[in-house]
Amino acid sequence: MAALNDAGYQWLSHFSSVDCLHDLYGVEVCGIHEEEDAVSIRQLLQEMFPDWISGCLCHKDYGREPGWKASIYRDRPRERESWETA
């Protein structure tokens, strides 16, 4: 959130949340109001984590956090969900 703030993106004015992607070891910024901001935020994430995989840049027009979503993650998604036990 500090990097977003430093880049001029204010919480609740430009986006609604920054969430962890626990299963992929990643980060997503949700509820981005403008597509242009979403593109710039995804670029910022790529600069912060240059070796990570650029995730989706998609628009959601329903639910709790409507708007654009930008994500980046370290691990590739699994083809199918499978739970491991110790």
N, C-alpha and C positions, 0 to 999 in steps of 0.2 A: 504494500500500500504506500510505503514511503517513496518508492521509485515512481509510482503512478502520480503521486502528489508532486514530486519534483519535476515531472514532465508536464504538469499543468492540468492533470485530471483529478477532479475533486469527487470524493465519495458522496454518493446520492445526487450530485449534480450531473456527473458524467457516467457513473456506473453504480450498481447497487451492492455488489459483493465480490470478494476475492475468496475463492474456495480451494481447498486441497483436493486433488484427485488421488485418493489413497491407493487405489488399485493400480494406477499407472505411474505413481510417484510424480505427480504433476501439479499444475496450477491452472485454474480457470477464472476468468474475470467475466461476470455475468451482469445482465441488465444494462448493457451499454446502450445509450440512447441513440447515437448517430453511427451509421455505417462507417463513415470516414474515421471516427474515433476508434471504432473496433479494429480497423485495419492498422492504425497507428499503435494501438495497445498491443496487438499481436506482434508487431515489429519490435516493440519495446521488450516484450517477453523473450523474443528470439535473441535479442542483443544481450539480455541478462543471462540466458542459458543457451549459448551457441551450439552446443552438442546435442541438445534435446530435439525431439520431434515436434514440429508445428502441428497442432491439432486443428479442430474445426473452427471455422469462422461462420457461424450460422445465426439466423434470426428466429426468435421464438415469440409468437404473438399470443401466447396463452400462459396461464399459470401464475405463479407467485412472482417471478422475475422476468416479465416480458422485456424484450430488447435483444440486442446482439450479444453473442457469447464468443470469447476468444480463449483458446487453451493451448497449452504446451505441456509435454510430458517426456519423461526420461525413458520409460519402458514401453515396449510395443504392446498393444492390446492383445489379449488372448483370443483365439478364434472362437472359443466357446467358454462359458463360465464353468469352472470346476473348483470345488473347495478341497483343500488339502487339510489333513489332520496330522497332528504330531504323534 
